[in-house]
């Protein structure tokens, strides 16, 4: 899966070299754009699916609280006591940031089964990323971690869906770098033998390939300083001034 938020490695014509986990991805600009847009659509779907799952759990809790309040009210009225105040959840706010659902895009989820406190998805995502938890302070001693439990369950389902989005790329055993890069997307890994010969390559790309793959040097190979506005691969005979020569 592509991540356009990360700085790409050098570009050659209409192709990019991108870091990806334990390897280097060679991908055309058109493929990069198409897959990025498709993944964003799927991520939005998974986010909405997670919120729908949490909404079901949230409504079940609020309905249970409402039912208990009705039962208490009935018992009090039977004893001649009236005027029991019902809880109003319309004014609930996030325990972490203070946002409420009157703000666009804010979704609150109860942290305990009594809904004493709520948290928004952004704050829940934040504490989960830091491997922390948001627990209702009133119910902490009772061990009620309903909110985090339901959040993690829903998020786990989303992550399973997210893993299905990751494309499995072709990973060749060997690859010769030339000016004419393939149209298909390739993933060069530590198991890929990358041959460099009869070309000049930017230092930035060379050292990444050296780190991520098995580089083999052929004849007439040189390294030049990386220039952002220029292609990162050139014919060896077109070397810029003061290249570094590596002999195979």
GROMACS elastic network, one bead per residue, 0.5 to 0.9 nm:
[ bonds ]
;  ai    aj funct       b0    kb
    1    20     6  0.83136   500
    1    35     6  0.78889   500
    1    36     6  0.79698   500
    1    39     6  0.79650   500
    1   165     6  0.74868   500
    1   166     6  0.51160   500
    1   167     6  0.60282   500
    1   168     6  0.86449   500
    2     5     6  0.89672   500
    2    18     6  0.82816   500
    2    20     6  0.79446   500
    2    32     6  0.70855   500
    2    35     6  0.74648   500
    2    36     6  0.64214   500
    2    39     6  0.86688   500
    2   166     6  0.88635   500
    3     6     6  0.59581   500
    3     7     6  0.89026   500
    3    18     6  0.89147   500
    3    20     6  0.87832   500
    3    36     6  0.76266   500
    4     7     6  0.72310   500
    4     8     6  0.76996   500
    4    32     6  0.85919   500
    4    36     6  0.77204   500
    5     8     6  0.87457   500
    6    18     6  0.85919   500
    6    19     6  0.84998   500
    7    18     6  0.80845   500
    7    19     6  0.87468   500
    8    11     6  0.78242   500
    8    16     6  0.69921   500
    8    17     6  0.64933   500
    8    18     6  0.51392   500
    8    19     6  0.71527   500
    9    16     6  0.68192   500
    9    17     6  0.50308   500
    9    18     6  0.53244   500
    9    19     6  0.70514   500
    9   204     6  0.74723   500
    9   205     6  0.66146   500
    9   208     6  0.85514   500
   10    16     6  0.65416   500
   10    17     6  0.60349   500
   10    18     6  0.81873   500
   10   202     6  0.78331   500
   10   204     6  0.72191   500
   10   205     6  0.63001   500
   10   226     6  0.79732   500
   10   227     6  0.86085   500
   10   228     6  0.70624   500
   10   230     6  0.87323   500
   10   231     6  0.74441   500
   10   232     6  0.57800   500
   11    14     6  0.72696   500
   11    15     6  0.58985   500
   11    17     6  0.62980   500
   11   228     6  0.80590   500
   11   229     6  0.87528   500
   11   230     6  0.79042   500
   11   231     6  0.59622   500
   11   232     6  0.60705   500
   11   233     6  0.87260   500
   12    15     6  0.53149   500
   12    16     6  0.63390   500
   12    17     6  0.80883   500
   12   179     6  0.78922   500
   12   181     6  0.83910   500
   12   230     6  0.78265   500
   12   232     6  0.54687   500
   12   233     6  0.64891   500
   13    16     6  0.82434   500
   13    28     6  0.89708   500
   13   179     6  0.87040   500
   13   181     6  0.89842   500
   13   230     6  0.87686   500
   13   231     6  0.62122   500
   13   232     6  0.86682   500
   14    27     6  0.86792   500
   14    28     6  0.57702   500
   14    29     6  0.55624   500
   14    30     6  0.81275   500
   15    26     6  0.67870   500
   15    27     6  0.54747   500
   15    29     6  0.55293   500
   15    30     6  0.86184   500
   15    32     6  0.89251   500
   15   181     6  0.76158   500
   15   182     6  0.89883   500
   15   183     6  0.84715   500
   16    25     6  0.78131   500
   16    26     6  0.57925   500
   16    27     6  0.54275   500
   16    28     6  0.61122   500
   16    29     6  0.67693   500
   16    32     6  0.84973   500
   17    24     6  0.64400   500
   17    25     6  0.55424   500
   17    27     6  0.66936   500
   17    28     6  0.89521   500
   17   205     6  0.79344   500
   18    23     6  0.85661   500
   18    24     6  0.55990   500
   18    26     6  0.65713   500
   18    27     6  0.78270   500
   19    22     6  0.78977   500
   19    23     6  0.62745   500
   19    25     6  0.62352   500
   19   208     6  0.83417   500
   19   212     6  0.89512   500
   20    23     6  0.53244   500
   20    24     6  0.56450   500
   20    25     6  0.62737   500
   20   187     6  0.82152   500
   21    24     6  0.79565   500
   22   188     6  0.87263   500
   22   189     6  0.62417   500
   22   190     6  0.71849   500
   22   212     6  0.63063   500
   22   213     6  0.87879   500
   23   187     6  0.64575   500
   23   188     6  0.53944   500
   23   190     6  0.67175   500
   23   208     6  0.89133   500
   23   209     6  0.82493   500
   23   211     6  0.87651   500
   23   212     6  0.51943   500
   23   213     6  0.69580   500
   24   186     6  0.83109   500
   24   187     6  0.57276   500
   24   188     6  0.51048   500
   24   189     6  0.65528   500
   24   208     6  0.78568   500
   24   209     6  0.71785   500
   24   212     6  0.67798   500
   24   213     6  0.80581   500
   25   169     6  0.87763   500
   25   185     6  0.71851   500
   25   186     6  0.57894   500
   25   188     6  0.62237   500
   25   189     6  0.87428   500
   26   181     6  0.82646   500
   26   182     6  0.84044   500
   26   184     6  0.82853   500
   26   185     6  0.56591   500
   26   186     6  0.52465   500
   26   187     6  0.63830   500
   26   188     6  0.78188   500
   27    30     6  0.83728   500
   27    31     6  0.65296   500
   27    32     6  0.64224   500
   27   182     6  0.85851   500
   27   183     6  0.75972   500
   27   184     6  0.70395   500
   27   186     6  0.67973   500
   27   187     6  0.87388   500
   28    31     6  0.52932   500
   28    32     6  0.61104   500
   28    33     6  0.87110   500
   28   182     6  0.86326   500
   28   183     6  0.65907   500
   28   184     6  0.76424   500
   28   185     6  0.70910   500
   29    32     6  0.50001   500
   29    33     6  0.62283   500
   29    34     6  0.86410   500
   30    33     6  0.52943   500
   30    34     6  0.61720   500
   30    35     6  0.86035   500
   31    34     6  0.51298   500
   31    35     6  0.59619   500
   31    36     6  0.82756   500
   31   184     6  0.86133   500
   31   185     6  0.78623   500
   32    35     6  0.55155   500
   32    36     6  0.60311   500
   32    37     6  0.86433   500
   33    36     6  0.52020   500
   33    37     6  0.62102   500
   33    38     6  0.86407   500
   34    37     6  0.53479   500
   34    38     6  0.62439   500
   34    39     6  0.86847   500
   35    38     6  0.50178   500
   35    39     6  0.60308   500
   35    40     6  0.85331   500
   36    39     6  0.52038   500
   36    40     6  0.62129   500
   36    41     6  0.87932   500
   37    40     6  0.51810   500
   37    41     6  0.64519   500
   37    42     6  0.88607   500
   38    41     6  0.52617   500
   38    42     6  0.64311   500
   38    43     6  0.87087   500
   39    42     6  0.50323   500
   39    43     6  0.59903   500
   39    44     6  0.85232   500
   39   165     6  0.71159   500
   39   166     6  0.88556   500
   40    43     6  0.50269   500
   40    44     6  0.61661   500
   40    45     6  0.86108   500
   41    44     6  0.52139   500
   41    45     6  0.63272   500
   41    46     6  0.88045   500
   42    46     6  0.62056   500
   42    47     6  0.85805   500
   42   162     6  0.81609   500
   42   165     6  0.78126   500
   43    46     6  0.50682   500
   43    47     6  0.61088   500
   43    48     6  0.86092   500
   43   158     6  0.89603   500
   43   162     6  0.72863   500
   43   165     6  0.88855   500
   44    47     6  0.50473   500
   44    48     6  0.61968   500
   44    49     6  0.84880   500
   45    48     6  0.51902   500
   45    49     6  0.60435   500
   45    50     6  0.86240   500
   46    50     6  0.61038   500
   46    51     6  0.86193   500
   46   157     6  0.89614   500
   46   158     6  0.57874   500
   46   159     6  0.85975   500
   46   161     6  0.71583   500
   46   162     6  0.75409   500
   47    50     6  0.51655   500
   47    51     6  0.63457   500
   47    52     6  0.87195   500
   47   155     6  0.88877   500
   47   158     6  0.73788   500
   48    51     6  0.50739   500
   48    52     6  0.61675   500
   48    53     6  0.86656   500
   49    52     6  0.50985   500
   49    53     6  0.62960   500
   49    54     6  0.87522   500
   49   154     6  0.87446   500
   49   158     6  0.77128   500
   50    53     6  0.51258   500
   50    54     6  0.63150   500
   50    55     6  0.85815   500
   50   151     6  0.86496   500
   50   154     6  0.55845   500
   50   155     6  0.65533   500
   50   157     6  0.77508   500
   50   158     6  0.63714   500
   51    54     6  0.50704   500
   51    55     6  0.59739   500
   51    56     6  0.87205   500
   51   107     6  0.79075   500
   51   121     6  0.85441   500
   51   154     6  0.81421   500
   52    56     6  0.64311   500
   52    57     6  0.89109   500
   53    56     6  0.54285   500
   53    57     6  0.67318   500
   53    58     6  0.87992   500
   53   150     6  0.89699   500
   53   154     6  0.64482   500
   54    57     6  0.51191   500
   54    58     6  0.59954   500
   54    59     6  0.86046   500
   54   109     6  0.73586   500
   54   150     6  0.70443   500
   54   151     6  0.70602   500
   54   154     6  0.67960   500
   55    59     6  0.60836   500
   55    60     6  0.85190   500
   55   107     6  0.88428   500
   55   109     6  0.78308   500
   56    59     6  0.53365   500
   56    60     6  0.62843   500
   56    61     6  0.88473   500
   57    60     6  0.51400   500
   57    61     6  0.64184   500
   57    62     6  0.88291   500
   57   109     6  0.88594   500
   57   150     6  0.75775   500
   58    61     6  0.52472   500
   58    62     6  0.62936   500
   58    63     6  0.85536   500
   58   108     6  0.88499   500
   58   109     6  0.63006   500
   58   110     6  0.66833   500
   59    62     6  0.50550   500
   59    63     6  0.58835   500
   59    64     6  0.84168   500
   60    63     6  0.51514   500
   60    64     6  0.61418   500
   60    65     6  0.86881   500
   61    64     6  0.51048   500
   61    65     6  0.62532   500
   61    66     6  0.86087   500
   61   110     6  0.81174   500
   61   112     6  0.87268   500
   61   113     6  0.59218   500
   61   114     6  0.74472   500
   61   115     6  0.76060   500
   62    65     6  0.50698   500
   62    66     6  0.61053   500
   62    67     6  0.85868   500
   62    89     6  0.86053   500
   62   110     6  0.87826   500
   62   113     6  0.82761   500
   62   114     6  0.81039   500
   62   115     6  0.74867   500
   63    67     6  0.61296   500
   63    68     6  0.86436   500
   64    67     6  0.50822   500
   64    68     6  0.62439   500
   64    69     6  0.86402   500
   64   113     6  0.86493   500
   64   114     6  0.88469   500
   65    68     6  0.51236   500
   65    69     6  0.61746   500
   65    70     6  0.86656   500
   65    87     6  0.88977   500
   65   113     6  0.81073   500
   65   114     6  0.66646   500
   65   115     6  0.82432   500
   66    69     6  0.50938   500
   66    70     6  0.62883   500
   66    71     6  0.87357   500
   66    86     6  0.82916   500
   66    87     6  0.82913   500
   67    70     6  0.50971   500
   67    71     6  0.62881   500
   67    72     6  0.86978   500
   68    71     6  0.50361   500
   68    72     6  0.61689   500
   68    73     6  0.85096   500
   69    72     6  0.50709   500
   69    73     6  0.60321   500
   69    74     6  0.85172   500
   69    84     6  0.87461   500
   69    86     6  0.69646   500
   69    87     6  0.83968   500
   70    74     6  0.60726   500
   70    75     6  0.85876   500
   70    86     6  0.87966   500
   71    74     6  0.50625   500
   71    75     6  0.62117   500
   71    76     6  0.86575   500
   72    75     6  0.50890   500
   72    76     6  0.61628   500
   72    77     6  0.85590   500
   72    84     6  0.85340   500
   73    76     6  0.51267   500
   73    77     6  0.60739   500
   73    78     6  0.85082   500
   73    81     6  0.85093   500
   73    82     6  0.75675   500
   73    83     6  0.84362   500
   73    84     6  0.62977   500
   73    85     6  0.89644   500
   74    77     6  0.51416   500
   74    78     6  0.61403   500
   74    79     6  0.87585   500
   75    78     6  0.51023   500
   75    79     6  0.65594   500
   75    80     6  0.88764   500
   75    81     6  0.85815   500
   76    79     6  0.50798   500
   76    80     6  0.63393   500
   76    82     6  0.65418   500
   76    84     6  0.81124   500
   77    82     6  0.55543   500
   77    83     6  0.88157   500
   78    81     6  0.72990   500
   79    82     6  0.87728   500
   81    84     6  0.81351   500
   88    91     6  0.66806   500
   88    92     6  0.79938   500
   89    92     6  0.52424   500
   89    93     6  0.89930   500
   89   115     6  0.85578   500
   90    93     6  0.88292   500
   90   100     6  0.87655   500
   90   101     6  0.81269   500
   90   102     6  0.88945   500
   91   100     6  0.73161   500
   91   101     6  0.83849   500
   91   102     6  0.89009   500
   92    99     6  0.87783   500
   92   100     6  0.62717   500
   92   101     6  0.78258   500
   92   108     6  0.80262   500
   92   117     6  0.76320   500
   92   118     6  0.69037   500
   93    96     6  0.86984   500
   93    97     6  0.82060   500
   93    98     6  0.52996   500
   93    99     6  0.54228   500
   93   101     6  0.73891   500
   93   108     6  0.73744   500
   93   117     6  0.77964   500
   93   118     6  0.63394   500
   93   119     6  0.72838   500
   93   120     6  0.82251   500
   94    97     6  0.56585   500
   94    99     6  0.52927   500
   94   100     6  0.62156   500
   94   101     6  0.89393   500
   94   108     6  0.65964   500
   94   109     6  0.84142   500
   94   117     6  0.73901   500
   94   118     6  0.51239   500
   94   120     6  0.55211   500
   94   123     6  0.81684   500
   95    98     6  0.58855   500
   95    99     6  0.83426   500
   95   117     6  0.62671   500
   95   118     6  0.57681   500
   95   119     6  0.54381   500
   95   120     6  0.81311   500
   95   123     6  0.88027   500
   95   134     6  0.85269   500
   95   136     6  0.87784   500
   96    99     6  0.82857   500
   96   118     6  0.85003   500
   96   119     6  0.63401   500
   96   120     6  0.77845   500
   96   123     6  0.62358   500
   96   124     6  0.86780   500
   96   134     6  0.82338   500
   97   119     6  0.81560   500
   97   120     6  0.80879   500
   97   123     6  0.72229   500
   98   119     6  0.85869   500
   98   120     6  0.88794   500
   99   102     6  0.82842   500
   99   103     6  0.71202   500
   99   106     6  0.72159   500
   99   108     6  0.86599   500
   99   119     6  0.86891   500
   99   120     6  0.75021   500
  100   103     6  0.60490   500
  100   106     6  0.65813   500
  100   107     6  0.78399   500
  100   108     6  0.72161   500
  100   120     6  0.81523   500
  101   104     6  0.71052   500
  101   105     6  0.76023   500
  101   106     6  0.51227   500
  101   107     6  0.60014   500
  101   108     6  0.66965   500
  101   120     6  0.88554   500
  102   105     6  0.87257   500
  102   106     6  0.75423   500
  103   106     6  0.58325   500
  104   107     6  0.88846   500
  106   120     6  0.65043   500
  106   121     6  0.76390   500
  106   122     6  0.84315   500
  107   119     6  0.82239   500
  107   120     6  0.54608   500
  107   121     6  0.62936   500
  107   122     6  0.87459   500
  108   118     6  0.59106   500
  108   119     6  0.53404   500
  108   121     6  0.67589   500
  109   115     6  0.84374   500
  109   117     6  0.85402   500
  109   118     6  0.52610   500
  109   119     6  0.54661   500
  109   120     6  0.62295   500
  109   121     6  0.75400   500
  109   147     6  0.68432   500
  109   151     6  0.85912   500
  110   113     6  0.71047   500
  110   114     6  0.79170   500
  110   116     6  0.73289   500
  110   117     6  0.59433   500
  110   119     6  0.65574   500
  110   120     6  0.89803   500
  110   136     6  0.87286   500
  110   146     6  0.79529   500
  110   147     6  0.57508   500
  111   114     6  0.83066   500
  111   115     6  0.62444   500
  111   116     6  0.74204   500
  111   117     6  0.57465   500
  111   118     6  0.52856   500
  111   119     6  0.67210   500
  111   134     6  0.73132   500
  111   135     6  0.61342   500
  111   136     6  0.56119   500
  111   144     6  0.82646   500
  111   145     6  0.67306   500
  111   146     6  0.59256   500
  111   148     6  0.67950   500
  112   115     6  0.51687   500
  112   116     6  0.67261   500
  112   117     6  0.71388   500
  112   118     6  0.81073   500
  112   135     6  0.76150   500
  112   136     6  0.61154   500
  112   138     6  0.89969   500
  112   139     6  0.70237   500
  112   144     6  0.58801   500
  112   145     6  0.61258   500
  112   147     6  0.55965   500
  112   148     6  0.87232   500
  113   116     6  0.81055   500
  113   144     6  0.74057   500
  113   145     6  0.85601   500
  113   146     6  0.62504   500
  113   147     6  0.79144   500
  114   117     6  0.83805   500
  114   139     6  0.85919   500
  115   118     6  0.67021   500
  115   136     6  0.85016   500
  116   136     6  0.69938   500
  116   137     6  0.87700   500
  116   138     6  0.73900   500
  116   139     6  0.84415   500
  117   135     6  0.86200   500
  117   136     6  0.59355   500
  117   137     6  0.82703   500
  117   138     6  0.86163   500
  118   136     6  0.80789   500
  118   147     6  0.82456   500
  119   122     6  0.82974   500
  119   123     6  0.64864   500
  119   124     6  0.66069   500
  119   134     6  0.78063   500
  119   147     6  0.83844   500
  120   123     6  0.54826   500
  120   124     6  0.63007   500
  120   125     6  0.86561   500
  121   125     6  0.59255   500
  121   126     6  0.84315   500
  121   151     6  0.85758   500
  122   125     6  0.50965   500
  122   126     6  0.61792   500
  122   127     6  0.88657   500
  123   127     6  0.62760   500
  123   128     6  0.84768   500
  123   134     6  0.85723   500
  124   127     6  0.53946   500
  124   128     6  0.60759   500
  124   129     6  0.85241   500
  124   133     6  0.77341   500
  124   134     6  0.71334   500
  124   148     6  0.78128   500
  124   151     6  0.76774   500
  125   128     6  0.51695   500
  125   129     6  0.60849   500
  125   130     6  0.87229   500
  125   151     6  0.89731   500
  126   129     6  0.51829   500
  126   130     6  0.64314   500
  126   131     6  0.86772   500
  126   132     6  0.84675   500
  127   130     6  0.50421   500
  127   131     6  0.60757   500
  127   133     6  0.56832   500
  127   134     6  0.70515   500
  128   132     6  0.55556   500
  128   133     6  0.64670   500
  128   134     6  0.88111   500
  128   148     6  0.88061   500
  128   152     6  0.83755   500
  129   132     6  0.74872   500
  130   133     6  0.86371   500
  133   145     6  0.88640   500
  133   148     6  0.67508   500
  134   137     6  0.88950   500
  134   145     6  0.83087   500
  134   147     6  0.79392   500
  134   148     6  0.68192   500
  135   138     6  0.86506   500
  135   139     6  0.76857   500
  135   140     6  0.62460   500
  135   143     6  0.88806   500
  135   144     6  0.77267   500
  135   145     6  0.59630   500
  135   146     6  0.84443   500
  135   147     6  0.74589   500
  135   148     6  0.73550   500
  136   139     6  0.53980   500
  136   140     6  0.57717   500
  136   144     6  0.76320   500
  136   145     6  0.74802   500
  136   147     6  0.84968   500
  137   140     6  0.51191   500
  137   141     6  0.80426   500
  138   141     6  0.75369   500
  138   142     6  0.84441   500
  139   142     6  0.52226   500
  139   143     6  0.64796   500
  139   144     6  0.55987   500
  139   145     6  0.80812   500
  140   143     6  0.52231   500
  140   144     6  0.61061   500
  140   145     6  0.75065   500
  141   144     6  0.77623   500
  142   145     6  0.89026   500
  143   146     6  0.88514   500
  144   147     6  0.83139   500
  145   148     6  0.56698   500
  145   149     6  0.61062   500
  145   150     6  0.86879   500
  146   149     6  0.51472   500
  146   150     6  0.61265   500
  146   151     6  0.84466   500
  147   150     6  0.54303   500
  147   151     6  0.60587   500
  147   152     6  0.86031   500
  148   152     6  0.59654   500
  148   153     6  0.84263   500
  149   152     6  0.53021   500
  149   153     6  0.61725   500
  149   154     6  0.86809   500
  150   153     6  0.50525   500
  150   154     6  0.61335   500
  150   155     6  0.84438   500
  151   154     6  0.52528   500
  151   155     6  0.59862   500
  151   156     6  0.84272   500
  152   156     6  0.58419   500
  152   157     6  0.85560   500
  153   156     6  0.51279   500
  153   157     6  0.64621   500
  153   158     6  0.88304   500
  154   157     6  0.52403   500
  154   158     6  0.64434   500
  154   159     6  0.88279   500
  155   159     6  0.61497   500
  155   160     6  0.86366   500
  156   159     6  0.50441   500
  156   160     6  0.62929   500
  156   161     6  0.86959   500
  157   160     6  0.51867   500
  157   161     6  0.64579   500
  157   162     6  0.86937   500
  158   161     6  0.50097   500
  158   162     6  0.60578   500
  158   163     6  0.86743   500
  159   163     6  0.60903   500
  159   164     6  0.86309   500
  160   163     6  0.52823   500
  160   164     6  0.66962   500
  161   164     6  0.52677   500
  161   165     6  0.69688   500
  162   165     6  0.52415   500
  162   166     6  0.71882   500
  163   166     6  0.55691   500
  164   167     6  0.79105   500
  168   171     6  0.88794   500
  169   185     6  0.67146   500
  169   186     6  0.59930   500
  169   187     6  0.59849   500
  170   184     6  0.86071   500
  170   185     6  0.71068   500
  170   186     6  0.52611   500
  170   187     6  0.60717   500
  170   188     6  0.85925   500
  171   174     6  0.87395   500
  171   186     6  0.59571   500
  171   188     6  0.58471   500
  171   189     6  0.70538   500
  171   191     6  0.85787   500
  171   192     6  0.74111   500
  172   175     6  0.66607   500
  172   186     6  0.74680   500
  172   187     6  0.74857   500
  172   188     6  0.68739   500
  172   189     6  0.84565   500
  172   191     6  0.83961   500
  172   192     6  0.61629   500
  172   193     6  0.84693   500
  173   188     6  0.83528   500
  173   189     6  0.86717   500
  173   191     6  0.63615   500
  173   193     6  0.61913   500
  173   194     6  0.86392   500
  174   188     6  0.85782   500
  174   191     6  0.83506   500
  174   192     6  0.51226   500
  174   194     6  0.58198   500
  174   195     6  0.76474   500
  175   188     6  0.80807   500
  175   192     6  0.70068   500
  175   193     6  0.62371   500
  175   195     6  0.62262   500
  175   196     6  0.89867   500
  176   193     6  0.83495   500
  176   194     6  0.56905   500
  176   196     6  0.63105   500
  176   197     6  0.80334   500
  177   180     6  0.81174   500
  177   181     6  0.73396   500
  177   194     6  0.70471   500
  177   195     6  0.63474   500
  177   196     6  0.58662   500
  177   197     6  0.77615   500
  177   199     6  0.81065   500
  177   233     6  0.84677   500
  178   181     6  0.63754   500
  178   196     6  0.80322   500
  178   197     6  0.82707   500
  178   198     6  0.82341   500
  178   199     6  0.69640   500
  178   233     6  0.73492   500
  178   234     6  0.81404   500
  178   235     6  0.82067   500
  179   199     6  0.80110   500
  179   233     6  0.59720   500
  179   234     6  0.63643   500
  179   235     6  0.72982   500
  181   184     6  0.88039   500
  182   185     6  0.75162   500
  182   186     6  0.82281   500
  187   192     6  0.88377   500
  188   191     6  0.77310   500
  188   192     6  0.56702   500
  188   193     6  0.84123   500
  188   194     6  0.81065   500
  188   209     6  0.84316   500
  188   212     6  0.77255   500
  188   213     6  0.65642   500
  189   192     6  0.52269   500
  189   193     6  0.84880   500
  189   209     6  0.89445   500
  189   212     6  0.60246   500
  189   213     6  0.52255   500
  189   214     6  0.80877   500
  190   193     6  0.78456   500
  190   211     6  0.83441   500
  190   212     6  0.54654   500
  190   214     6  0.59508   500
  191   213     6  0.65576   500
  191   214     6  0.67935   500
  192   212     6  0.89599   500
  192   213     6  0.57197   500
  192   214     6  0.59389   500
  192   215     6  0.83089   500
  193   213     6  0.65033   500
  193   215     6  0.58107   500
  193   216     6  0.67694   500
  194   209     6  0.79079   500
  194   210     6  0.89486   500
  194   213     6  0.67573   500
  194   214     6  0.59102   500
  194   216     6  0.59281   500
  194   217     6  0.84440   500
  195   214     6  0.85215   500
  195   215     6  0.60095   500
  195   217     6  0.59141   500
  195   218     6  0.66893   500
  196   199     6  0.69117   500
  196   200     6  0.87952   500
  196   201     6  0.87966   500
  196   215     6  0.73218   500
  196   216     6  0.62437   500
  196   217     6  0.50405   500
  196   218     6  0.56601   500
  196   219     6  0.80550   500
  196   220     6  0.87412   500
  196   221     6  0.65352   500
  197   200     6  0.83095   500
  197   216     6  0.86555   500
  197   217     6  0.61995   500
  197   219     6  0.51438   500
  197   220     6  0.56919   500
  197   221     6  0.50317   500
  197   222     6  0.85300   500
  197   236     6  0.82757   500
  197   248     6  0.84633   500
  198   218     6  0.74813   500
  198   219     6  0.61701   500
  198   221     6  0.53763   500
  198   222     6  0.83069   500
  198   234     6  0.89142   500
  198   235     6  0.63978   500
  198   236     6  0.51615   500
  198   237     6  0.80406   500
  199   219     6  0.89793   500
  199   220     6  0.68208   500
  199   221     6  0.53000   500
  199   222     6  0.66836   500
  199   223     6  0.86394   500
  199   233     6  0.67441   500
  199   234     6  0.56460   500
  199   237     6  0.78050   500
  199   238     6  0.86716   500
  199   239     6  0.84623   500
  200   220     6  0.83734   500
  200   221     6  0.58417   500
  200   223     6  0.55204   500
  200   224     6  0.67657   500
  200   232     6  0.81071   500
  200   233     6  0.57786   500
  200   234     6  0.50623   500
  200   235     6  0.58350   500
  200   237     6  0.81754   500
  200   238     6  0.77948   500
  200   239     6  0.62178   500
  200   240     6  0.87006   500
  200   243     6  0.82797   500
  200   245     6  0.89929   500
  201   204     6  0.84146   500
  201   205     6  0.70174   500
  201   206     6  0.64985   500
  201   221     6  0.79858   500
  201   222     6  0.64968   500
  201   223     6  0.50076   500
  201   224     6  0.60886   500
  201   225     6  0.85161   500
  201   226     6  0.84128   500
  201   231     6  0.88647   500
  201   232     6  0.56268   500
  201   234     6  0.65062   500
  201   235     6  0.87470   500
  201   236     6  0.86093   500
  202   205     6  0.55673   500
  202   206     6  0.62736   500
  202   207     6  0.88763   500
  202   222     6  0.87254   500
  202   223     6  0.56388   500
  202   225     6  0.56333   500
  202   227     6  0.76873   500
  202   231     6  0.84338   500
  202   232     6  0.50711   500
  202   233     6  0.67003   500
  202   234     6  0.89015   500
  203   206     6  0.50177   500
  203   207     6  0.61820   500
  203   208     6  0.86360   500
  203   223     6  0.55573   500
  203   224     6  0.57356   500
  203   225     6  0.56475   500
  203   226     6  0.58396   500
  203   232     6  0.86484   500
  203   244     6  0.89883   500
  204   207     6  0.57153   500
  204   208     6  0.65766   500
  204   209     6  0.89220   500
  204   224     6  0.89636   500
  204   225     6  0.77680   500
  204   226     6  0.60308   500
  204   232     6  0.86075   500
  205   208     6  0.52626   500
  205   209     6  0.62338   500
  205   210     6  0.85552   500
  205   226     6  0.82636   500
  205   232     6  0.73232   500
  206   209     6  0.52074   500
  206   210     6  0.60701   500
  206   211     6  0.86480   500
  206   215     6  0.89917   500
  206   223     6  0.75131   500
  207   211     6  0.61188   500
  207   212     6  0.86092   500
  208   211     6  0.50376   500
  208   212     6  0.60543   500
  208   213     6  0.82000   500
  209   212     6  0.51618   500
  209   213     6  0.53895   500
  209   214     6  0.76713   500
  209   215     6  0.68959   500
  210   213     6  0.57670   500
  210   214     6  0.66200   500
  210   215     6  0.57398   500
  211   214     6  0.80749   500
  211   215     6  0.87796   500
  212   215     6  0.89050   500
  216   248     6  0.79406   500
  217   220     6  0.87613   500
  217   221     6  0.71304   500
  217   246     6  0.76840   500
  217   247     6  0.71567   500
  218   221     6  0.67333   500
  218   246     6  0.89646   500
  218   247     6  0.72536   500
  219   246     6  0.85543   500
  219   247     6  0.62989   500
  219   248     6  0.55346   500
  220   236     6  0.64884   500
  220   237     6  0.87519   500
  220   245     6  0.79180   500
  220   246     6  0.77246   500
  220   247     6  0.67529   500
  220   248     6  0.78868   500
  221   236     6  0.64597   500
  221   244     6  0.87891   500
  221   245     6  0.63540   500
  221   246     6  0.58877   500
  221   247     6  0.66933   500
  221   248     6  0.79028   500
  222   236     6  0.69061   500
  222   239     6  0.77480   500
  222   243     6  0.62393   500
  222   244     6  0.53810   500
  222   246     6  0.56909   500
  222   247     6  0.81998   500
  223   226     6  0.89678   500
  223   239     6  0.86217   500
  223   243     6  0.56183   500
  223   245     6  0.63219   500
  223   246     6  0.76559   500
  224   227     6  0.87582   500
  224   232     6  0.88453   500
  224   239     6  0.76353   500
  224   240     6  0.69549   500
  224   241     6  0.82642   500
  224   242     6  0.74934   500
  224   244     6  0.61679   500
  224   245     6  0.88545   500
  225   240     6  0.87887   500
  225   242     6  0.88569   500
  225   243     6  0.74685   500
  225   244     6  0.87476   500
  226   230     6  0.81975   500
  226   232     6  0.71293   500
  227   230     6  0.55839   500
  227   231     6  0.79251   500
  227   232     6  0.77096   500
  228   231     6  0.78716   500
  228   232     6  0.83141   500
  230   233     6  0.87847   500
  231   234     6  0.71606   500
  233   236     6  0.89706   500
  234   237     6  0.82189   500
  234   238     6  0.65251   500
  234   239     6  0.72476   500
  235   238     6  0.54255   500
  235   239     6  0.71350   500
  236   239     6  0.55633   500
  239   242     6  0.82943   500
  239   243     6  0.66686   500
  240   243     6  0.62365   500
